[in-house]
Every structure is written in C-alpha cells, then in structure tokens.
Amino acid sequence: MQHFDESNFCKRKSDGNMDVPLAACGLAPSVMVALFRAGFRYQKDLVDISARELANEAKIDVKDAVEVLELARSKANRVIVGDTALDLLQKVTSSEPITTRLLGIDRLLGGGLQRGEIIEICEYKTPKSIMTLLNWKITIGGGPGTGKTQFGIHACLAAQFLQNTSGKPSSAVFIDSEGSFIIERVASMAEHCLADFSQLGASRLTRDDLLRGITYYRVHDFVEQMEVLHSLPSYFKTVIECKLVVIDTIAFHFRHGFEDYNQRTRALDDVASLLNKLATDFNVASCHDEGIDYRPTSASIRCVYHVPLLECCSLFSRFLGESWAHSIENRVLFEWKADCRVARLMKSATLPHDSAFFEVSERGVRDKTDDTY
C-alpha cells in the first residue's frame, strides 16, 4: 500500500473559479486515487496541464488522462440548476428514517437515523490527570465502553428491517479503522436481533441474511480510507438497497497520517464534503463514531463547576477541529451517568437537546424505557 504523499498534497494553486473537488466529477475510483496521491484534488489543479504531463505525474494511462481532462473541464463549464424549496420539502417528508428499534434513541433523533444526513456519535476522552485537576463530582464517560461501536453494529442490523421499493431488505456499509468489528460479536448480535425483534418483521430474515447485508471494509491508513469513500458512489449505484454507512472512526488515521496541520485540515474538509455529497445524492444515512478531547484552559477551570454539561460544550475541543465540528448536522454524545449509559443530543438544527438511556449486554444494544414499538 502506497503512503500518502504529503509533499504533493496541496502543491498546486490557481486563482480561477474552478475550486471544485475532482471527487464531484464522477471519475473512476482507481483514477481518482492516483490523482489524489499525485496532489490533484480540484478542477483548478488541471488548468494549463497536458494529458501527457498529467499521465506522467499521476502515473496513469494517457487515455485516462485525456478522459480526466475532458470530464473535469466539461464539468467546469456546465450550468448548475438548483432545487426549489418545494423539492427540498418533498424530499425530507418522503424520506423514511432508519429506526434503530431503540425507542428512546429513536425519539431523541426524531424517528431514527435520518437519511440524507450525517450523525456523529461521540465520547469524551478525558485524561485522569485533568479529572484530578478539576476535581469533578460527575463522571464523564471516556475511553472504551460507552457503546459507540456496538451502536454502529446495531444500526447496521436494524437498517435491514427497512423495506425498499423493490421489496428487498435494506443493507449497510461498515468502514472499520480500528479493527473493532469482531465478527463473532456481530453474529451473536444478529441472532439476538432476530429473537428480540421478530414482531417487527425479523422473522423473514435469518442470521446469515443479516450478516450478508453488511458490507465490511477494513482500512489501515488514510489512503485506504479515501479509496473506500471514493468508491462508494459506484457501489451505491449498483447496490440500491444500501441505506446506511457507518464509519468507526474517521479521526483514527488523522492522528498519525499528517505532520502538517493545514494539510490535515484540508483533507478533513474533503472528507466532510464527500460524506455530505454521498448522504444527499444517494439518500443514505451516514453515522460515524468519534472521540472528543478535553483541553483545559484557565477560563474552563474557573467555570466548569458552575455550568451544566450541555451548556459547557464550547469548552471541549474536538480532535478533528472546529471546522469539522461545524460540518456535521447532528451530534450525539454517549456517556455514563451513574451505572447507566446515556445518549445526549448535543447538536441538531431541528431537534431539541434531550437524552435517552440505553444498555449494552450480551444481546446487543437495547432500550432502557418501558415503552415498546
């Protein structure tokens, strides 16, 4: 596997109005990855370059280089027609959310994982030294154990109970950055899902059906992660039943793959743009798990005793940065409260901030409310 070439990542600049990602041009995934590695990321990067020069720099065939230039330059000159407000309203009202079968969390999310949107599942990662310094009287769930990965697997299973217009069950994609997808655990959760949710139509499925409905990718570095993300449009066109993408996690490879902060920020912007485009173009729900680092300041130490946790969010600095934080529509925090796991809606443009209790057991992720569907 080739390593990401940081020296070429953003070497090309142009003052034109063609600042459009090449990912939006519909290029073949293999060609897209070759261009990305060579530092070509925007249409403006292809200004004043010949097909042969592009082929030499990106190490692709001259024929492919000609097609890239023709496609990118035709995209730059096209007229873009926007949607009307009525189109947007109809799209939102006609899109059925992916219910998680966890009543409390579904209520928290306005019916489930909304298709066409991105939801981020977070946990606080607070070093013990900082907790001692602040002398907190409340427990903030940090490190492993809050249930983010388990919820992602559960969502992939629950998504398959949603019927498509073709009558076939839906499917899901799981992108694993940390190796946390343990197949024995997934198989066990699938069996218990069938037993516990038989009244919801699960009787028509088998354990092997549920496992077959999850497409799994193991990515070992940033380049592999981008290769998979850029290949998803072609996958969605082929597998129209796919309604959910779970990424666990995006931040993992950004901790080690970049030495230059500006390059990392630009790469994150590309990932955010690509995820939003995938969600809207193919009407899928995108769910990814992340951690939140706490960086104490003198101001935060003075006021942390007096400010409720939900109002104190601005004091916590996410590893991926403020730019990434603003690109996500919905953010849910998983944490511990006493001996219970709780999901808190921290950010949403349409839903009120609230919380819901859940549990993780040998059967999987389950609701803590007494109500049923």
Phi and psi in degrees as a GROMACS rama.xvg file:
@    title "Ramachandran Plot"
@    xaxis  label "Phi"
@    yaxis  label "Psi"
@TYPE xy
-74.0071  147.141  GLN-2
-87.9813  153.056  HIS-3
-66.2786  128.012  PHE-4
-86.4477  96.7448  ASP-5
-68.1766  -30.846  GLU-6
-66.1057  -29.3367  SER-7
-100.003  1.46778  ASN-8
-60.3524  -41.1246  PHE-9
-138.378  40.2732  CYS-10
-77.3742  -21.4087  LYS-11
-99.1187  133.34  ARG-12
-135.518  148.997  LYS-13
-150.094  151.51  SER-14
-98.2877  17.1941  ASP-15
-78.4337  -177.138  GLY-16
-103.863  30.21  ASN-17
-106.417  37.1848  MET-18
-79.5085  61.0361  ASP-19
-116.896  129.677  VAL-20
-60.7555  140.976  PRO-21
-64.8731  -20.8254  LEU-22
-61.7565  -21.7378  ALA-23
-86.2192  0.868452  ALA-24
-94.5721  -1.90444  CYS-25
73.0858  32.7862  GLY-26
-76.9126  157.783  LEU-27
-62.7953  141.484  ALA-28
-54.8519  -41.452  PRO-29
-65.1306  -39.6368  SER-30
-68.8329  -40.2909  VAL-31
-61.2187  -42.8834  MET-32
-65.0879  -40.9576  VAL-33
-62.4004  -42.4823  ALA-34
-64.6035  -41.7633  LEU-35
-62.2425  -44.0265  PHE-36
-65.077  -30.9671  ARG-37
-84.1128  -3.31986  ALA-38
98.0751  5.27037  GLY-39
-92.8155  112.937  PHE-40
-128.213  -20.3404  ARG-41
-127.423  159.812  TYR-42
-60.4196  -32.5895  GLN-43
-65.204  -22.0315  LYS-44
-69.6207  -16.0913  ASP-45
-98.842  6.37221  LEU-46
-72.7534  138.046  VAL-47
59.0356  39.2859  ASP-48
-132.428  139.331  ILE-49
-87.7943  165.718  SER-50
-63.0852  -38.9466  ALA-51
-68.3456  -40.2995  ARG-52
-63.0139  -41.7798  GLU-53
-63.9322  -41.3032  LEU-54
-63.0891  -40.0242  ALA-55
-68.1838  -43.3721  ASN-56
-72.7559  -39.9791  GLU-57
-90.5776  -7.42296  ALA-58
58.8004  50.6868  LYS-59
-125.68  168.083  ILE-60
-66.4502  150.513  ASP-61
-61.0067  -37.0178  VAL-62
-60.5837  -44.0117  LYS-63
-65.0313  -37.8095  ASP-64
-63.7716  -40.5063  ALA-65
-61.9607  -44.2184  VAL-66
-64.217  -38.4806  GLU-67
-61.7561  -47.9205  VAL-68
-64.2531  -42.3121  LEU-69
-64.4651  -43.8786  GLU-70
-68.486  -45.3201  LEU-71
-64.6147  -41.6712  ALA-72
-74.5575  -30.3348  ARG-73
-70.6075  -35.2835  SER-74
-65.2903  -35.1894  LYS-75
-67.4512  -27.8895  ALA-76
-97.4661  -0.432741  ASN-77
-77.6896  159.445  ARG-78
-94.8052  125.773  VAL-79
-96.1348  124.919  ILE-80
-103.78  124.783  VAL-81
-84.5521  168.61  GLY-82
-84.5867  153.755  ASP-83
-83.3796  163.28  THR-84
-61.0921  -35.1347  ALA-85
-65.2595  -38.5865  LEU-86
-59.1803  -44.3394  ASP-87
-63.9075  -42.435  LEU-88
-63.2002  -44.6322  LEU-89
-64.7563  -36.4135  GLN-90
-65.5888  -41.402  LYS-91
-68.8575  -45.8555  VAL-92
-72.4518  -24.5709  THR-93
-91.3374  -8.19198  SER-94
-89.4507  118.948  SER-95
-84.51  125.458  GLU-96
-67.7714  160.542  PRO-97
-89.7261  105.84  ILE-98
-72.2556  137.924  THR-99
-87.0236  -7.28895  THR-100
67.6016  13.7903  ARG-101
-110.559  101.982  LEU-102
-58.3367  -42.5414  LEU-103
-63.1194  -45.5071  GLY-104
-70.6848  -36.4909  ILE-105
-63.0892  -40.992  ASP-106
-63.159  -40.7814  ARG-107
-59.7516  -36.7911  LEU-108
-97.6522  12.3913  LEU-109
73.3529  33.1106  GLY-110
115.304  -10.3516  GLY-111
136.961  -165.126  GLY-112
-73.1557  115.625  LEU-113
-75.6644  126.349  GLN-114
-72.8028  145.033  ARG-115
85.773  5.06349  GLY-116
-131.823  165.703  GLU-117
-111.43  133.476  ILE-118
-122.171  136.363  ILE-119
-112.959  127.946  GLU-120
-102.858  120.713  ILE-121
-119.458  161.009  CYS-122
-139.306  151.317  GLU-123
-83.0245  134.609  TYR-124
-115.033  95.8142  LYS-125
-111.131  116.132  THR-126
-57.8031  145.481  PRO-127
-59.5284  -34.9731  LYS-128
-62.0744  -37.1975  SER-129
-70.4188  -39.1636  ILE-130
-63.7358  -38.0475  MET-131
-67.1452  -40.7592  THR-132
-60.6112  -42.9683  LEU-133
-83.4586  -16.7187  LEU-134
53.7305  49.681  ASN-135
-66.3482  144.102  TRP-136
-98.0693  -0.458801  LYS-137
-119.034  155.374  ILE-138
-98.2142  123.285  THR-139
-103.683  118.554  ILE-140
-60.4497  121.706  GLY-141
-134.859  162.947  GLY-142
68.5566  -167.071  GLY-143
-67.0669  154.386  PRO-144
113.965  -5.30334  GLY-145
-84.283  -11.9494  THR-146
102.391  14.3988  GLY-147
-63.9749  -51.2065  LYS-148
-64.9877  -40.862  THR-149
-60.5432  -39.7477  GLN-150
-66.4392  -39.3491  PHE-151
-60.9866  -42.6875  GLY-152
-65.6996  -43.4699  ILE-153
-59.4414  -41.2269  HIS-154
-63.0497  -38.5407  ALA-155
-62.7567  -36.1796  CYS-156
-73.7382  -45.5078  LEU-157
-65.2789  -31.9445  ALA-158
-61.4896  -24.7309  ALA-159
-77.7457  -8.44565  GLN-160
-80.3545  -10.1277  PHE-161
-83.0253  121.807  LEU-162
-82.9691  140.534  GLN-163
-89.5763  171.41  ASN-164
-62.6589  -24.8282  THR-165
-79.1985  -7.51382  SER-166
88.4231  -6.03134  GLY-167
-85.9362  150.798  LYS-168
-64.2874  154.093  PRO-169
-74.5898  169.648  SER-170
-135.299  175.534  SER-171
-144.266  161.121  ALA-172
-118.463  133.555  VAL-173
-121.227  118.171  PHE-174
-106.063  116.508  ILE-175
-108.153  115.218  ASP-176
-95.3181  -22.6534  SER-177
-112.422  -2.63219  GLU-178
76.5473  27.3498  GLY-179
-91.4972  -1.86111  SER-180
-86.065  95.0327  PHE-181
-94.2435  113.05  ILE-182
-63.8566  -34.2535  ILE-183
-62.9637  -39.1766  GLU-184
-67.5608  -40.8468  ARG-185
-62.7502  -43.2638  VAL-186
-63.3107  -40.2287  ALA-187
-64.3103  -43.872  SER-188
-62.7289  -36.9952  MET-189
-64.2504  -42.8019  ALA-190
-63.0352  -42.7205  GLU-191
-70.751  -31.6405  HIS-192
-60.6712  -44.1073  CYS-193
-63.1533  -37.3139  LEU-194
-73.8081  -40.0944  ALA-195
-84.3064  -24.9597  ASP-196
-116.59  30.3698  PHE-197
-62.4224  -29.8125  SER-198
-72.6587  -9.48136  GLN-199
-101.574  14.2958  LEU-200
102.113  3.47111  GLY-201
-69.5846  -17.1147  ALA-202
-63.8234  -20.2376  SER-203
-80.2524  -10.2926  ARG-204
-111.545  160.262  LEU-205
-117.726  171.228  THR-206
-59.2622  -43.022  ARG-207
-66.0366  -32.1727  ASP-208
-62.0058  -44.5664  ASP-209
-64.894  -41.7217  LEU-210
-67.4687  -37.2046  LEU-211
-66.4984  -25.4967  ARG-212
-82.6563  1.06815  GLY-213
-111.598  115.968  ILE-214
-91.9004  121.997  THR-215
-109.976  134.667  TYR-216
-125.726  129.201  TYR-217
-105.029  116.284  ARG-218
-110.803  132.945  VAL-219
-104.124  -12.7031  HIS-220
-155.452  178.98  ASP-221
-63.1494  -39.1056  PHE-222
-64.0295  -44.8771  VAL-223
-61.8451  -39.0614  GLU-224
-61.1777  -43.5136  GLN-225
-69.0842  -35.8359  MET-226
-59.3632  -44.5288  GLU-227
-65.9529  -45.8826  VAL-228
-61.4506  -40.7367  LEU-229
-72.1941  -20.104  HIS-230
-85.0583  -13.202  SER-231
-63.9182  -38.0383  LEU-232
-55.3994  -44.1555  PRO-233
-64.6593  -37.3452  SER-234
-64.9292  -44.2281  TYR-235
-64.8083  -32.8716  PHE-236
-68.4154  -29.1522  LYS-237
-86.5798  -43.4401  THR-238
-106.897  85.861  VAL-239
-73.2415  -12.369  ILE-240
-77.4136  -13.4322  GLU-241
-69.7173  125.561  CYS-242
-124.467  -4.15706  LYS-243
-145.453  137.918  LEU-244
-122.988  123.178  VAL-245
-113.044  128.491  VAL-246
-119.797  122.612  ILE-247
-131.883  91.0824  ASP-248
-128.393  172.144  THR-249
-81.7581  -39.1072  ILE-250
-68.6553  -25.4764  ALA-251
-54.1649  -49.516  PHE-252
-79.2295  -16.1951  HIS-253
-78.4057  -13.6932  PHE-254
-73.4594  -23.7954  ARG-255
-123.222  -20.7986  HIS-256
-85.3964  -5.39937  GLY-257
-134.69  136.501  PHE-258
-102.195  -25.2354  GLU-259
-97.766  123.407  ASP-260
-63.6659  -39.9234  TYR-261
-65.3976  -38.8118  ASN-262
-64.8167  -40.9353  GLN-263
-63.9961  -40.4052  ARG-264
-62.9936  -43.3426  THR-265
-65.5705  -38.7987  ARG-266
-64.5659  -39.6023  ALA-267
-64.314  -38.8637  LEU-268
-60.4489  -39.8987  ASP-269
-64.4189  -42.6146  ASP-270
-62.862  -44.7106  VAL-271
-61.7004  -43.2196  ALA-272
-63.1804  -42.1258  SER-273
-66.1188  -42.7962  LEU-274
-64.4514  -41.9112  LEU-275
-63.4614  -39.2167  ASN-276
-66.9471  -41.5401  LYS-277
-61.7266  -43.1754  LEU-278
-64.4227  -43.0867  ALA-279
-79.8409  -41.5951  THR-280
-68.4553  -35.1151  ASP-281
-113.1  6.19996  PHE-282
54.0639  45.2885  ASN-283
-109.156  156.551  VAL-284
-91.137  136.641  ALA-285
-117.07  122.328  SER-286
-126.092  127.229  CYS-287
-136.844  149.598  HIS-288
-101.819  135.725  ASP-289
-141.481  169.249  GLU-290
-113.159  155.679  GLY-291
-118.059  122.854  ILE-292
-88.3603  141.401  ASP-293
-102.975  124.498  TYR-294
-116.395  104.89  ARG-295
-72.7036  144.633  PRO-296
-126.274  166.643  THR-297
-59.8129  -36.7199  SER-298
-66.5116  -41.5159  ALA-299
-69.2291  -35.5359  SER-300
-66.5199  -34.388  ILE-301
-69.7522  -35.9129  ARG-302
-107.534  -5.40904  CYS-303
-65.74  -25.6574  VAL-304
-70.7746  -24.8685  TYR-305
-109.106  -3.8792  HIS-306
-113.763  127.86  VAL-307
-58.0345  154.835  PRO-308
-56.6786  -45.5154  LEU-309
-67.2168  -28.9997  LEU-310
-84.2581  -6.789  GLU-311
-100.523  11.1649  CYS-312
-60.0958  -35.3116  CYS-313
-66.8515  -13.7572  SER-314
-81.4598  -12.3506  LEU-315
-101.289  129.574  PHE-316
-103.236  120.879  SER-317
-77.4495  145.095  ARG-318
-59.7162  -37.0638  PHE-319
-78.7584  -6.18737  LEU-320
96.3068  166.469  GLY-321
-68.2107  -35.7239  GLU-322
-59.7817  -44.7519  SER-323
-64.7238  -41.7611  TRP-324
-57.7671  -36.0034  ALA-325
-79.4717  -12.7831  HIS-326
-87.2063  -7.38673  SER-327
-100.203  129.324  ILE-328
-74.3924  -39.5481  GLU-329
-130.245  135.314  ASN-330
-134.661  128.74  ARG-331
-120.513  133.568  VAL-332
-102.352  126.726  LEU-333
-98.5213  130.018  PHE-334
-152.781  176.242  GLU-335
-100.102  140.414  TRP-336
-131.362  110.131  LYS-337
57.8175  -120.071  ALA-338
-105.135  15.3155  ASP-339
-116.802  147.279  CYS-340
-84.4604  139.528  ARG-341
-133.894  139.42  VAL-342
-106.232  125.429  ALA-343
-116.821  128.488  ARG-344
-79.6148  110.733  LEU-345
-94.7323  -28.0241  MET-346
-148.079  130.161  LYS-347
-165.628  141.158  SER-348
-82.168  -17.3416  ALA-349
-124.556  -14.4758  THR-350
-114.682  147.447  LEU-351
-74.4899  151.166  PRO-352
-67.6605  130.273  HIS-353
-156.805  -176.46  ASP-354
-143.009  162.195  SER-355
-149.42  142.757  ALA-356
-94.7391  146.135  PHE-357
-150.16  170.817  PHE-358
-137.151  155.496  GLU-359
-121.008  120.379  VAL-360
-131.353  -171.654  SER-361
-64.6847  -19.569  GLU-362
-84.8033  -12.6266  ARG-363
119.841  -154.331  GLY-364
-90.2632  128.594  VAL-365
-135.618  158.483  ARG-366
-76.9582  154.8  ASP-367
-108.012  4.01294  LYS-368
-88.1202  163.127  THR-369
-88.2123  -11.6433  ASP-370
-76.7865  160.301  ASP-371
-131.97  162.639  THR-372
